[in-house]
Amino acid sequence: MQSPDVITVGETMVILNPDQSIPLEYAHSFSKQVGGAESNLAVGLSRLGHSVGWISRLGHDPFGRYIQQVIRGEGVDVSNTSFDDEAPTGVFFKERKFGDAVNVYYYRANSAASRLQKEHVSEAYISGAKYVVISGILPALSQSCYETTEEVIRIAQKYEIPIVFDPNLRLKLWKDKEEAASVLNSIAARSDFILTGQSEGYQLTGTHDPEEIAAFYKQKSPQATVIVKLGADGAYYSYGSENGYVPGFPVSKVVDPIGAGDSFCAGFISAQLDGSDIHESIKKGNAAGAVTVQISGDMEGFPRPSELEQMLQSTDEENGGVYEEVNR
C-alpha cells in the first residue's frame, strides 16, 4: 500500500451556513457545506497538487455520505475513512451578525468521529508518508480519540516521519484550560513543526508575545520549527538559531475568517514539499490564508496554484516580499 505524501486524521462535520447575516434564531434558510480542520488541510494540499490522505469516521447517514463525496471529489484519499452504523455525523451552525465576526455552534457530542479508535489507524498506510499532521481537536473529542492521537504519534516517530502540529484549541471540548494545555503541550514537545495562532498560544503558554510563545515551545522541543500565526500581520517563526517576522497579505474585505489557519498550514506544507526554504514556505502560508478569508466557507476559498501565485505576485510588486529578520 503506497502512502500519500501527507496524512492527517480528525473529525469533519456538515456546516449549516445561514443565507443571511442575521441572528441564528431568525435564520430560515441555510447552505450546506463541509468543515473540519484536518480535512480542510487535506483539501488545501490536494488543490496545490499533493497526494494526501484523511483518516476519520463518519456516520452512516446522508451527512456522512455527503462529506465523503465532497472530500473524495477534491482528490483526497479517503480509503482509510470508515462509516459507523450507530453514531451520527457531527453538525455545526455558523452565525454572522456583525462585520466579519462569526459565531459557531457545534453539535458533535457522541459523533461517529468521537468513536475513532487506534485500531482504525493503519501503520502500513502511514509508514511511507513524508509528513503527518495532527490537530489538537482530535484528542479533545474522547478518550479513544486521545489514544488514536498517541498511536499516530507513535507510528510517525517509529518511521521518523516529521510531525506537524496545529493546536487548534477549542476550550469548549476540554474539561478546563489546564487539561488542554497539559495534553496539547505534550504533543507539541514531540512535534517537528508547531504552528499555533497567537490567541491559542496565549491560552497555552500564558503570553501574547509571539517571540515568547516560540521560545516556550523551543524549550519543550529544541529541534522544532515554531510558527506563530498573526492573522493579517503575517507570522513569526523560530527555526534553528534563526527567527523573524514574515509579513501578511492585505485584503480589501474579510468575508469568512474560519479556515484561514488551515489554509496557512496547507500553503506552508506544500512549499516544504516543493523544497522551499522557511521564509518562502511561511510566505506561501500567509498568501494562502489571505486568499481563503475572502470567500465564505471553511474550504471553498482554499487556493489553487494559479490563485496562490497571483496573491504572491501582488505583494511582491508592492513591497518586494520583504521580511524582518530578528536573528540569524
C-alpha positions in Angstrom: 0.0 0.0 0.0 1.5 3.3 -1.1 1.2 6.1 1.4 0.2 9.6 0.4 2.8 12.4 0.9 0.8 13.8 3.8 -1.6 12.1 6.2 -3.9 13.7 8.7 -6.6 12.4 11.0 -9.7 14.1 12.6 -13.4 14.9 12.6 -15.2 16.6 9.7 -18.8 17.9 10.1 -21.5 19.3 7.9 -21.8 23.1 8.2 -25.2 24.8 8.0 -24.5 28.4 7.0 -27.3 30.9 7.1 -28.1 32.6 3.8 -28.4 35.9 5.6 -26.2 37.7 8.2 -28.8 37.8 11.0 -29.1 36.2 14.4 -29.3 32.5 14.1 -32.8 32.3 15.7 -34.2 34.3 12.8 -32.5 32.3 10.0 -34.8 30.1 8.0 -32.6 29.0 5.1 -29.1 27.6 5.1 -26.4 26.5 2.7 -24.8 23.1 3.4 -21.0 22.9 3.4 -18.2 20.7 4.8 -15.8 21.7 7.5 -13.1 20.2 9.7 -9.6 21.4 10.4 -7.9 18.2 9.2 -10.0 17.6 6.1 -9.6 21.3 5.3 -5.9 20.9 5.3 -6.2 17.8 3.2 -8.3 19.6 0.6 -5.9 22.6 0.6 -2.9 20.3 -0.1 -4.7 18.4 -2.8 -5.6 21.6 -4.6 -1.9 22.5 -4.6 -1.1 19.2 -6.3 0.0 16.9 -3.5 -1.2 13.5 -2.5 -2.9 13.5 0.8 -4.9 11.0 2.9 -7.5 11.8 5.6 -8.4 9.3 8.3 -11.7 9.6 10.1 -15.1 8.1 11.0 -18.4 9.2 9.6 -22.0 8.4 10.5 -23.6 6.0 8.1 -26.2 8.8 7.2 -26.8 11.3 4.5 -24.4 13.8 6.0 -21.6 11.3 6.3 -22.1 10.2 2.7 -22.1 13.9 1.6 -18.8 14.6 3.4 -17.1 11.5 1.9 -18.3 12.5 -1.6 -17.1 16.1 -1.3 -13.7 15.3 0.2 -13.1 12.4 -2.3 -14.2 14.7 -5.1 -11.4 17.1 -4.0 -8.8 14.4 -4.7 -8.2 13.4 -1.1 -7.7 9.7 -0.4 -10.5 8.6 1.9 -9.7 4.8 1.8 -8.9 4.9 5.5 -12.1 6.7 6.5 -14.9 4.4 7.6 -18.6 4.5 8.5 -20.2 4.0 11.9 -23.7 2.4 11.8 -24.5 3.5 15.4 -23.4 7.2 15.7 -24.2 10.3 13.7 -22.1 12.6 11.7 -21.4 15.9 13.6 -23.0 19.2 12.5 -22.3 22.8 13.3 -24.0 26.1 12.5 -22.4 29.4 11.7 -23.8 32.7 12.7 -22.8 36.0 11.1 -24.2 39.2 12.7 -21.6 42.0 12.7 -18.8 42.6 10.2 -16.6 39.6 9.7 -17.2 38.1 13.2 -18.5 34.5 13.1 -20.1 32.6 15.9 -20.0 28.8 15.7 -22.4 26.3 17.4 -21.3 22.7 17.5 -23.5 19.6 17.7 -20.8 16.9 17.8 -21.2 15.1 21.1 -21.1 11.3 20.7 -20.5 11.7 16.9 -19.1 8.9 14.8 -15.7 10.6 14.7 -15.6 10.7 18.5 -15.7 6.9 18.4 -12.5 6.7 16.4 -10.1 4.2 17.9 -6.4 3.4 17.4 -7.4 0.2 15.7 -8.8 2.3 12.9 -5.3 3.6 12.1 -3.2 1.6 9.7 0.6 1.6 10.4 1.3 0.4 6.9 -0.8 3.3 5.5 1.1 5.9 7.5 4.6 4.4 7.3 5.6 5.9 3.9 4.2 9.4 4.4 6.5 12.4 4.2 4.5 14.4 6.8 1.9 13.5 9.4 -0.3 16.4 10.5 -2.0 16.4 14.0 -4.6 18.8 15.2 -5.3 19.5 18.9 -9.0 19.0 18.2 -8.9 15.2 17.9 -7.5 14.3 21.4 -10.2 16.5 22.9 -13.1 14.6 21.4 -12.9 11.4 23.6 -10.6 9.1 25.4 -10.4 6.8 22.3 -9.6 9.8 20.1 -6.8 10.7 22.5 -5.5 7.2 22.3 -5.7 7.4 18.5 -3.7 10.6 18.5 -1.0 8.9 20.6 -1.0 5.9 18.2 -0.4 8.2 15.2 2.4 9.9 17.0 4.0 6.5 17.8 3.9 5.4 14.2 5.3 8.7 12.9 8.2 8.6 15.4 8.8 4.9 14.6 9.3 5.7 10.9 10.9 9.1 11.5 8.1 11.0 9.8 8.0 14.7 10.6 5.0 15.6 12.8 3.3 18.9 12.0 1.1 20.0 15.0 -1.6 22.7 15.0 -3.0 23.1 18.5 -6.4 24.3 17.1 -7.5 25.0 20.6 -11.3 24.5 21.3 -11.7 25.2 25.0 -15.3 24.0 25.0 -14.1 20.5 24.2 -11.9 20.3 27.3 -12.6 19.9 31.0 -10.6 23.1 31.6 -7.7 25.1 30.3 -5.2 23.3 32.4 -6.1 19.9 30.9 -6.0 21.4 27.4 -2.6 22.9 28.0 -1.2 19.7 29.5 -2.2 17.5 26.6 -1.5 19.9 23.8 1.9 21.0 25.1 2.8 17.3 25.5 2.0 16.8 21.8 4.0 19.9 20.9 7.0 18.6 22.7 7.1 15.6 20.3 6.4 17.6 17.2 8.8 18.8 14.5 6.7 21.7 13.3 4.5 23.7 15.7 2.0 26.0 14.0 0.0 27.9 16.6 -2.2 31.0 16.4 -1.4 33.9 18.7 -4.6 33.7 20.7 -4.3 30.0 21.4 -0.6 30.4 22.0 -1.6 32.8 24.9 -4.0 30.2 26.3 -1.4 27.5 26.2 1.7 29.5 27.3 0.4 32.5 29.2 1.9 35.1 26.9 0.6 37.1 24.0 4.2 37.9 22.7 4.9 35.8 19.6 8.6 35.6 20.4 7.9 34.4 23.9 5.4 31.8 22.6 8.0 30.5 20.2 10.6 30.4 23.0 8.3 28.5 25.2 7.9 25.7 22.6 11.5 25.7 21.6 12.3 24.9 25.3 10.0 21.9 25.0 11.1 20.8 21.6 14.5 22.4 20.7 14.6 20.7 17.3 11.2 22.0 16.3 10.3 24.8 13.9 7.8 27.1 15.6 5.5 29.4 13.7 3.1 31.8 15.4 0.3 32.8 13.1 -0.6 36.5 13.4 -3.5 36.8 11.0 -3.3 39.8 8.8 0.1 40.7 10.3 1.7 37.5 9.0 3.7 35.2 11.1 6.6 35.0 13.5 9.0 32.0 13.2 11.8 30.3 15.1 13.9 27.9 13.0 17.1 26.6 14.5 19.0 29.7 15.6 17.1 31.9 13.2 13.9 33.8 13.9 12.0 36.7 12.4 8.7 38.0 11.1 7.2 37.4 7.7 4.5 40.0 6.7 1.0 39.1 5.8 -1.0 39.9 2.7 -3.6 42.8 3.0 -7.1 42.0 1.6 -9.8 44.5 0.9 -12.6 42.6 2.7 -12.6 39.6 5.1 -15.7 37.5 4.3 -15.1 34.5 6.5 -12.0 34.0 8.7 -12.7 30.4 9.5 -10.4 28.0 7.7 -7.6 30.6 7.2 -5.3 28.9 9.7 -5.8 25.5 8.0 -5.1 27.2 4.6 -1.9 28.6 6.1 -0.8 25.1 7.1 -1.6 23.8 3.6 0.4 26.5 1.9 3.3 26.1 4.3 3.5 22.3 4.0 3.1 22.5 0.2 6.0 24.8 0.0 8.1 22.5 2.2 7.2 19.5 0.0 8.3 21.6 -3.0 11.7 22.3 -1.4 11.2 25.9 -0.4 13.1 27.5 2.4 11.5 28.5 5.7 10.8 32.1 4.6 9.2 31.2 1.3 7.2 28.5 3.0 5.7 30.9 5.6 5.1 33.5 2.9 3.1 30.9 0.9 1.2 30.1 4.0 0.3 33.7 4.6 -0.8 34.1 1.0 -3.0 31.0 1.2 -4.7 32.3 4.3 -5.3 35.7 2.6 -7.0 34.1 -0.4 -9.2 31.9 1.8 -10.7 34.7 4.1 -12.2 36.4 1.0 -14.6 33.5 0.3 -17.4 32.1 2.6 -16.9 28.5 3.8 -14.3 26.5 5.6 -12.5 25.2 2.5 -14.3 26.7 -0.5 -11.7 29.5 -0.7 -8.6 27.4 -0.5 -6.4 28.5 -3.4 -5.2 26.6 -6.4 -1.7 27.2 -7.7 -2.6 30.0 -10.0 -4.6 31.8 -7.4 -1.8 31.4 -4.8 0.8 32.7 -7.3 -1.4 35.7 -8.1 -1.5 36.6 -4.4 2.2 36.2 -4.0 2.9 38.4 -7.1 0.6 41.1 -5.9 2.6 41.7 -2.7 6.0 41.2 -4.4 5.1 44.1 -6.6 4.1 46.2 -3.6 7.0 45.6 -1.1 9.3 43.1 -2.7 8.3 40.3 -0.3 10.5 41.8 2.5 10.6 40.0 5.8 12.1 41.3 9.1 14.9 39.1 10.4 15.3 39.3 14.1 18.3 36.9 14.4 20.2 34.6 12.2 
